[in-house]
Amino acid sequence: MASKINPFTFLQQVRSETSKVTWPSRRETLISTAMVLAMVIFASLFFFASDQVIGWVLSLVLNLGK
């Protein structure tokens, strides 16, 4: 069971830990954002193309019986 901690002490600990964080620069943030967007676009196009190909193949297979 966790012990109760004074809210003031907790905030001091949070501030202390936050000061240890190495925050990314503006340039690093923009580059990371651009990379994520590029990968999302690439994945979207890949899955769209895969879906179209699979749908086309299935329509060919299902139409063989007619």
N, C-alpha and C positions, 0 to 999 in steps of 0.2 A: 504494500500500500504506500503510495507516495505521500510524503509529508507536506503539510501546508507551508507555503513560502510567502514571505511578506511581499506585497505588490511592488513596493519601492525597491527591494532587493532584486526582484525579478527584472524590473526595468533596467536596473544597473547592469545586470548580467547580459541582457539583450543588447544594450548599448555597447558593452565590452566585446561581445562576440561579433556584432555588426562592424565594429572598427577593424576586425581581422580580415574581413572579406576583401578580396581583390576584385574591384568592379571593372567591367570591360570599358574600353574607351568608346567614344562615339563611332569611330571608324570600324572597330571590331564588331560593334552592334549592327551597323549598317551592312557589313560584309556577311555576317551570320544571317541576317534577315533576308538578304538577296539570295544566299545559298538555299535557305529553306524554301523560299518562293520558287526558285528554279527547280528544286527537287519535287515540290508539290505539282508543278506544271508538268514535269517529265512523267511522274507517276500517273497523273490523270490521263495524259495522252496514251501512255502504255496500256493502262487498264481499259480505256475506251477502245483502242485498237484491238486488244485481246478479246473484248466482249463482242466486237463486230465480227471478228474472224470466227470465234466459236459459234456465234449465232448463224453465220453463213454456212458453216460446216454442218451444224445440226439441221438446218433447213434442207440441205442437200440429202442428208441421210434419211430424214423423215419423209422426204418426197420420193425416195426410191421405191417405196411400197405402193405408190399410186399408179 
